[in-house]
Amino acid sequence: AKPKRYVNGLYELRMAWRKYNAEEEAAFHNDPRNEDKPYKEKKLPEAFICSGERDALCVRSLGYWPLWFNSETYNVDEKEMREIMKYVETLYNIPDIDSTGIRRGTLLALQYIDVHTIWLPQKYMSGFTDMRGHGFKDFRDWMEAKDHQGPKAFRQLLNMATPAKFWIESTNKRTGKTDYH
């Protein structure tokens, strides 16, 4: 039976994090300058919330760690988000660009304001249809449209991804006052 609350790809992300830290810790302790210093665990650079397994396969084919849920309308809870963020520096969400995807992508962005949302280019994708005549709407479709530019075009999408948190907090070392930019 399929559990109601399950994050596909989380097990693989956890194992990748453990392997990464085991390698980093071994390298840390092999350096004589780190003798008697404790190793501090590091996070993987990024992971991606995908709207389904098709999108997840495409993200994985580019060498990144995908996560996906039992449905597009799944509500990620705080405990799940804390566990995901334990393993990665930046979490990206790639919602579909149909009405449900836009609504759910916006809700996730506003609930977890540090998650970076990758909005697929609607105008560009509106010029494509699949074999059944349906318009392109998800990451897998985008990959098909950009097949000759895959990794380079994906990096451009990552550069345009933004979190809902549009400000940066900093503490003035001299006064101790928190500033917002």
C-alpha positions as CSV (number, residue, x, y, z in Angstrom):
1,A,0.0,0.0,0.0
2,K,1.2,3.5,-0.9
3,P,1.6,5.7,2.2
4,K,-0.3,9.0,2.2
5,R,2.7,10.9,3.4
6,Y,5.8,10.1,1.5
7,V,8.6,12.1,-0.1
8,N,9.9,10.2,-3.1
9,G,13.7,10.7,-3.5
10,L,14.3,11.6,0.2
11,Y,16.0,8.3,1.0
12,E,18.4,8.8,-2.0
13,L,19.1,12.4,-0.9
14,R,19.8,11.2,2.6
15,M,22.2,8.5,1.3
16,A,24.0,11.0,-1.0
17,W,24.4,13.4,2.0
18,R,25.9,10.6,4.2
19,K,28.3,9.5,1.4
20,Y,29.3,13.1,0.7
21,N,30.0,13.8,4.4
22,A,31.9,10.5,4.9
23,E,34.2,11.5,2.0
24,E,34.6,15.1,3.3
25,E,35.3,13.9,6.8
26,A,37.9,11.4,5.6
27,A,39.6,14.2,3.7
28,F,39.3,16.6,6.6
29,H,41.0,14.1,9.0
30,N,43.7,13.3,6.5
31,D,44.9,16.9,6.6
32,P,47.5,17.3,9.4
33,R,46.3,20.9,10.0
34,N,42.9,19.5,11.3
35,E,44.4,17.3,14.0
36,D,42.3,17.5,17.1
37,K,39.6,19.6,15.3
38,P,36.1,18.3,15.1
39,Y,34.6,17.8,11.6
40,K,31.4,19.9,10.9
41,E,28.9,18.3,8.6
42,K,28.2,20.0,5.3
43,K,25.2,20.2,3.1
44,L,24.8,19.2,-0.5
45,P,24.5,22.2,-2.8
46,E,20.9,21.7,-4.0
47,A,17.9,19.5,-4.4
48,F,14.7,19.9,-6.6
49,I,11.1,19.5,-5.8
50,C,9.5,18.1,-9.0
51,S,5.8,17.8,-9.9
52,G,6.1,14.1,-10.7
53,E,8.3,11.2,-11.6
54,R,8.8,12.2,-15.2
55,D,10.2,15.6,-14.1
56,A,12.2,13.9,-11.4
57,L,13.9,11.6,-14.0
58,C,14.8,14.6,-16.1
59,V,16.3,16.4,-13.1
60,R,18.3,13.3,-12.1
61,S,19.5,12.9,-15.7
62,L,21.2,16.3,-15.3
63,G,23.0,15.1,-12.1
64,Y,20.8,16.7,-9.5
65,W,18.8,15.2,-6.6
66,P,15.0,15.2,-7.3
67,L,12.2,15.0,-4.8
68,W,8.5,14.5,-5.6
69,F,5.3,13.7,-3.7
70,N,2.3,11.4,-4.1
71,S,0.4,14.2,-5.9
72,E,0.8,17.7,-7.2
73,T,-1.5,19.0,-4.4
74,Y,0.5,17.4,-1.6
75,N,1.1,19.7,1.4
76,V,4.7,19.5,2.7
77,D,4.7,19.7,6.4
78,E,7.3,21.4,8.6
79,K,8.9,18.2,9.7
80,E,9.4,17.1,6.1
81,M,10.8,20.5,5.1
82,R,13.2,20.5,8.1
83,E,14.6,17.1,7.1
84,I,15.0,18.1,3.5
85,M,16.8,21.3,4.5
86,K,19.1,19.4,6.8
87,Y,20.7,17.9,3.6
88,V,20.8,20.8,1.2
89,E,21.9,24.5,1.0
90,T,19.3,25.4,-1.6
91,L,15.9,23.8,-2.3
92,Y,14.3,24.5,-5.7
93,N,10.7,23.9,-6.7
94,I,9.8,23.3,-10.4
95,P,6.0,23.6,-10.6
96,D,4.0,22.9,-13.7
97,I,2.8,26.0,-15.6
98,D,-0.9,24.9,-15.7
99,S,-3.4,26.5,-13.4
100,T,-2.9,23.9,-10.6
101,G,0.9,24.0,-10.9
102,I,1.0,27.8,-10.7
103,R,-1.4,27.9,-7.7
104,R,0.5,25.1,-5.8
105,G,3.9,26.6,-6.7
106,T,2.8,29.9,-5.3
107,L,1.5,28.4,-2.1
108,L,4.7,26.5,-1.5
109,A,6.8,29.6,-2.2
110,L,4.7,31.6,0.3
111,Q,4.7,28.9,2.9
112,Y,8.5,28.3,2.7
113,I,9.9,31.6,1.7
114,D,13.5,30.3,1.3
115,V,12.6,27.8,-1.4
116,H,13.7,29.0,-4.8
117,T,11.0,28.7,-7.5
118,I,11.9,27.9,-11.0
119,W,9.1,29.2,-13.2
120,L,9.2,27.6,-16.6
121,P,8.9,30.2,-19.5
122,Q,5.2,30.1,-20.3
123,K,5.4,32.2,-23.5
124,Y,8.2,30.0,-24.9
125,M,6.5,26.7,-24.0
126,S,3.1,27.8,-25.4
127,G,4.6,27.3,-28.9
128,F,4.9,23.5,-28.4
129,T,2.5,20.6,-28.2
130,D,2.9,16.9,-27.6
131,M,1.7,14.1,-29.9
132,R,-1.8,14.4,-28.5
133,G,-2.0,18.1,-29.1
134,H,-1.7,19.1,-25.4
135,G,0.4,22.2,-24.7
136,F,3.8,21.8,-22.9
137,K,3.4,22.4,-19.2
138,D,6.1,20.6,-17.1
139,F,9.8,20.3,-16.7
140,R,10.0,17.1,-18.9
141,D,8.2,19.0,-21.7
142,W,10.7,21.9,-21.3
143,M,13.6,19.4,-21.5
144,E,12.1,18.1,-24.8
145,A,11.8,21.6,-26.2
146,K,15.4,22.4,-25.1
147,D,17.0,19.0,-25.8
148,H,19.9,20.4,-27.7
149,Q,20.8,22.8,-24.8
150,G,19.9,20.7,-21.7
151,P,22.5,21.5,-19.0
152,K,23.3,25.0,-20.2
153,A,19.7,26.0,-20.5
154,F,18.9,24.4,-17.1
155,R,21.7,26.5,-15.5
156,Q,20.1,29.6,-16.9
157,L,16.8,28.6,-15.3
158,L,18.6,28.1,-12.0
159,N,20.1,31.6,-12.3
160,M,16.6,33.1,-12.7
161,A,15.1,31.1,-9.8
162,T,14.0,33.3,-6.8
163,P,12.7,32.8,-3.3
164,A,9.7,34.6,-2.0
165,K,12.0,36.1,0.7
166,F,13.1,39.2,-1.2
167,W,15.1,40.7,1.6
168,I,18.5,40.0,3.2
169,E,19.1,40.3,7.0
170,S,22.5,41.4,8.3
171,T,23.7,42.3,11.7
172,N,25.9,45.3,12.1
173,K,29.0,44.0,14.0
174,R,29.7,47.4,15.6
175,T,26.1,48.2,16.9
176,G,24.5,44.7,16.9
177,K,21.5,46.2,15.1
178,T,19.8,44.1,12.5
179,D,19.5,45.7,9.0
180,Y,17.3,44.6,6.1
181,H,18.2,45.1,2.5
